[in-house]
Amino acid sequence: MFTLAEVASLNDIQPTYRILKPWWDVFMDYLAVVMLMVAIFAGTMQLTKDQVVCLPVLQSTVNSKAQPGTSGKADVTTVETTTGQEEASMRTVSFGSAPTVTPDIPLSRATSSQYQPTESGQELKKEQKDSSGRKTNLDFQQYVFINQMCYHLALPWYSKYFPYLALIHTIILIVSSNFWFKYPKTCSKIEHFVSILGKCFESPWTTKALSETACEDSEENKQRLTGAQSLPKHVSTSSDEGSPSASTPMITKTGFKFSAEKPVIEVPSVTILDKKDGEQAKALFEKVRKFRAHVEDSDLIYKLYVVQTVIKTVKFIFILCYTANFVNAISFEHICNPKVEHLIGYTQFECTHNMAYMLKKLLISYISLICVYGFICLYTLFWLFRIPLKEYSFEKVREESSFSDIPDVKNDFAFLLHMVDQYDQLYSKRFGVFLSEVSENKLREISLNHEWTFEKLRQHVSRNAQEKQELHLFMLSGVPDAVFDLTDLDVLKLELIPEAKIPAKISQMTNLQELHLCHCPAKVEQTAFSFLRDHLRCLHVKFTDVGEIPAWVYLLKNLRELYLIGNLNSENNKMIGLESLRELRHLKILHVKSNLTKIPSNITDVAPHLTKLVIHNDGTKLVVLNSLKKMMNVAELELQNCELERIPHAIFSLSNLQELDLKSNSIRTIEEIISFQHLKRLTCLKLWHNKIVNIPSSITHVKNLESLYLSNNKLESLPAAVFSLQKLRCLDVSYNSIAVIPVEIGLLQNLQHFHITGNKVDTLPKQLFKCVKLRTLSLGQNCITSIPEKVGQLLQLTHLELKGNCLDRLPATLGQCRLLRKSGLVVEDHLFDTLPSEVKEVLNQDTSIPFANGI
């Protein structure tokens, strides 16, 4: 037999789960324990003391019982039976209202024969006087046998199995009550929820957030008492006076919002969380977010709890129905007809069940407990269906706290919170703090300011290529307040900071003129926007979706340069706020790196003052370029990686165009180049990284051309027409298949930079060295075998690339190139060693004369 402790262990749950046990579940658990004790007590009593005692019923007694009696007591008659020469006597004694047959010690033939007639008559009389019943001829083993027979035949089955049935029913009820804590698919969620709930309840951030709410409530009450007219400056009323218009994309002043009717109060943060506590709180926010996403999509826990409650209710009805019918079946007296007359000699026995009264009382107690248990089950069902438990509203918490953005939850998440409310509503209130984005942002702000101090930020300030002071912040939870104390900062880069907010303190940064927002949809306050609108000159915005572009970007009227990098394809053009570009009245440079299939017509809003337009596609073919015709004042135009196959005709209408860059397209022919003769101001033409096979002779009509870039194409020769461009100062034909440098190159007297790296040139014409203004000469990766001595005529040469050729020595006349130094001589080390020592000394000298190194 198992112990009570072993059975009671089925009802044990983890102590932390008790917060999910409402009062009815706790009460039912106690009832189940009591029912379990009743069942085990009844079973123990039945195993140790349960028995039936039977006596044979004589025939005369049966007949007399068949006659009507005048009293409640059974009439007793004496029946004599003779077996051989012996007689047994039997007497019946009446105890109370129930006749009990009391047998004397049975006399066998052996014992009866031992009785001698010599016994005194006085003793016989005395014995007969003391005996008042009849003796039977049954021995002890026959009584044991008939008692066992009648225990199984005469007793009702419920009298024998009631304790075991009660035990089984109780175990089923116990299992049903706690099955949702044991089922694997719900147990893991419940364990996770209880763990998070406990940490949220004990988190120092919860205490801090709620204490700040209490401070704000007291401050709010104080303000209400003084009246709306006497509100201090840090309280904003619902009045529209002094606030930006609804269309202005600003954020309100920092502070917690209560409701539409309540003033917004900014309470300074006094408490600084420990770094460890802050990290734990941030981890809790992430855990709550992931747990909500995991649990809210199903209602398995709710359904399982409903099912187990229904099972308990059905079990209660079943037990009550069949048990009530068997209460009267348990009685003290029973008539037994075992049909073993050939063994005993009697056909009928009258038996008594010694545990009848005890079992009946225990059964009545058990039924009473079951009734109470059942009524609680019915109440549980009423509670389950009275309100929608798959929805939970934090309305009360939102009203009592400053976190008005706490969202309502649903499904299993909502059900678990309803269960917790039955234990203590303070749990859900403290838990709601970790569902609020306002609370999370406040925590991030405190932790961020605690970590990024002014001294630490100062260490991250560097100087960029333009010698400007620059600060780059990457993947932070926000913008530290100390940033805005760096008043001498010129460039501020914010990258991957989704919750960036620019406060009014930015107005202290009087030197700030350039701002980078990389995947950072920053929000600004009204005062901050006014400052940026008047002072910001350059803005870089990098985004993934067009919605990340802050709306206030299009209202910066003094902006000079705007760089947009992200997805701006034609399907989303209507979603872009590019029509607002008309407000950018001083915009000079517009740089768009995207996947456009056409140039948005809205760009023409800034055409009157736009001087540079750059469009970098990701390989998407740019088809429609008609909008370009309206940009009459554009001086620089770049259309890179746009899959253009020819030079767009719309370009020929840009009369003020000075520089055209068509890099990384699919242009094969440039026959349209003759039309460039109408562009009198065109001085720079970049057709590099295309598929151009030849240069048409009509290029000679572009007389004002000063720079021509044709590198990374498929050119095999240079036509003489190229060298008729007398104003040409830079010629780049690197990485083609050119084998010969025409002698006409000597005509380019203004040529300063000549690049022919990566071709098939084997000899250098002497006319090349007539270009005495050459400063850069790139001849690397060719097949050149020797360098003429006339290279010494290039007195202004500062950069000479010869690496990757077939040279065996360098000319000593390199020493005549006064501005050439070893740093500007790109050649193999063994070739440099072939120079005379005095030439090496000249090349190794330092010079303070500035020169242009490269293009």
C-alpha positions, 0 to 999 in steps of 0.5 A: 500500500502506498503512503499518503505522501506518495499520493499527495505528491501528485498534487505538488507543483513548483512554488513559483507556480502558485501565482497562477493558482486562483483561490478556487484551485487552491480550495479544490487542492485542499478538498482533494487532499481531504478526500484523499485522506478519507479514501486512504483511511477507509482503505486502511480500515478495510484492509486491516479490520474489515470482516463478515461474521456469519451463523447458520439460520435454522429451519424453525427460525426461518419459519418463525420469521416468516410469521408476523411478529408483534414486536421488533425482536426476532422470535427464537425457536430451538431446533434439535438436530441429531447426527448419529448418537450426539446432539448439539444445542444452539441458543439464540440471544437477543441483543437490543432489536437485532437477534444475534446467534451465539454458538457454544464451542462445537462438540464433535463425536470424539469430544461428546463421547468423552463426557461421562454420566458421572458428572454431578447433576448439580453441575449439569443443571448449572451449565444448562442454566448458564446456557441460553442458546443452541449449539451447532455442529460447525467447527472453526474452519467451517466458520472461516470458510463460510465467512469468506464465502459470504463476504464475497456473495452477500456484501454489495460490491460498493461496500467492498470497493468504495475506498478504492473507487474514492481513491481512484476518483480523487487521483483523477481529480488531482491530476486534472487540476494540475495537468496544465502545469505538467503538459509539455507544450504548456509547461514550458510556456508557463515556466517561462512566463513565471520566470519572467514575471518574477524578474519583472516584479523584482527588477529595480527598473520597475520600482523606479518607473512606478516611483516616477509615476507617483512623483508625476501624479503628485506633481500633476495634482499640484498643478491642477490645484494651482490652475492651468494659467499658473502652469510652469514652463515645463508643463504643456497644456492642450492649447495650440498656442506656440505649437507647430502645425499638425503637418509639421513632422515634429515630436513633442517635448520629452516627458511622459504623457498621461492622457489627452486632458492631462498636462505633459510633465517632464520629470528630471531623472534623479535616480541612476540605475546601476549598470548591471541592473540596467543591463538586466532590465534591457534583457527583460524587455527583450525577453518579454517582447519575444515571449509575447510574440511566442505566446500571443499566437495560440490559446492552447493554455486557455483551452487546456484549462477549460478542458480540465475544468470540464472534466472535473465537473463531469467527474463530479456529476458522475460520482454524485449520481452513482454514489448517492444510489449506493449509500443505502446499500451499505448495511450491517446485516446481510442474508447469505445463501452460499449453496454449499450445503454439502460441505456445511449442512446449512443453506442459509446464513445470517451475517454481520458486516462490522465496517458498515457503519464506519463506511457509511459515515465515510461515504457521506463525508466523501459525498459532502466533499464532492458536492463542495468540490463540484460547486467550485467547479461550476463556479470556475466554469462560470468565471471562464465564460463570464468574461473574454479571458483571451483578451486582457486590457491594461486600461487601469494600469494606463490610467494610473501610470504614465505609460499610456502606450502599454498594449492590450494582449490576447490569447494565452498571454491574456489568460495567464495575466487574468490568472495572475490577477486572481493572485495579486493584481500588482504583478500585472501592473509591474509586468506592464512596465515591460510592455511599454515602449515609453518605459523601454526608451526611458531605460535606454536613455538613462543607461545610454547617458550613464555609459556615454559621458562627455569625456568618452564622446570627446575621445571618439571625435576625429578629423575627416579628410576635409579637416572637420571634427567628426563624431560617428555613433553606431548601433546605440539605443539612442543619442546620448545627451552629452553629444549636444555639449560638443559645441565645436563639432562639424559633422555628426554621423548617426548610424543604426540608431532606430530611436534617435531623438534630436532635442532642443540642446542641438542649438548649442552646436553652432558649428554643426553643418553636416548630418548623416542619418544611416538607417536612423529615422530621427525625430526632432523637437520643434526648437531643434528643427528650427535650428537645423532648418537655419544652420544645416547645410549638408544631409546624408540619409541612408535607408532601406524603406522610404518610410525611414526618411524623416518628413522634416528633411524636406523642410530644411530650407537652407539645405545645400546638399542632400544625399538619399541612399535607399530604395526609391524605385518608380513603384514607390515614387508616390510614397516618397515626399519628393514633392516637398523638395520645392521647399528646399530653395537653396539646394545645390547638390542632389545625390540619389543612390537607388534603383530608379527606372525613371527620374522622378518628375518631382526632382524638377521642383529644385531644377531652378537652383540645382547645380549637381545631380547624381543618380547611382543605380544598382544596375536597374535600367534607367529608361525615362530621362525626359525630366532632365530637359527641365534642369537647365542650370545643372552643371554636373550630371552623373548617371552611373550604373543605369544600364544605358546603351547610348548617350541620352538625348535629353542631356544635349538640352542642358546648355549649362552642363560642364561635367558629364559622368556616364560611368558603369553603363552598357554604352557601346557606341558614342556616335551622338558625341557630335551633339555635345558641340552645342554644350559650349561649357562642357569641359569634362566627359567621363565614359569610363567602365563601358563597352565602347569599341572606337572613338568617332572622329566627330569628337573634334567638335567638342572643342572645350573638352579639358578632361576625357576619361575612356578607361575600362572600355574595349578601345584598340586605337586612339584616333587622331581626332582626339589629339585635336582637342587643344584644351585637353589637360587630362586623358585617361585610356587605361585598361583597354587594348591599345597597342600604339600611342599616336605621334599626334599626342605631341599636339596636346601642349596643355596635357597634364595627366596621361593615363594608359596603364593596362594596355599593349603599348611596347614603345613610347613615341618621342613626341610624347615628351613634347607635352612638357606640362605633363605632371602625371604619366601612367605607363604601367602594365604594358609591354614597354622595353625602354624609356627614352632619354627625353623623359628628362624634358618633363620638368613638371613631372611628379608621378611616373608609373612604370611598374609591370613592363619589360624594362631592364634599366631606367634612364639617368635623365630621370634626375632632370625631372626636378619635381619627381621624387621616389614616392612618385616613381612607381617601379620595381625595386631592382630597376630603381637600383640601376639608376646612378647614385647621384640620381637616387640621391636627387629622387630621395630628397624631400621637397616641400613643393606641393604637387598633384598626385593623380587625377 
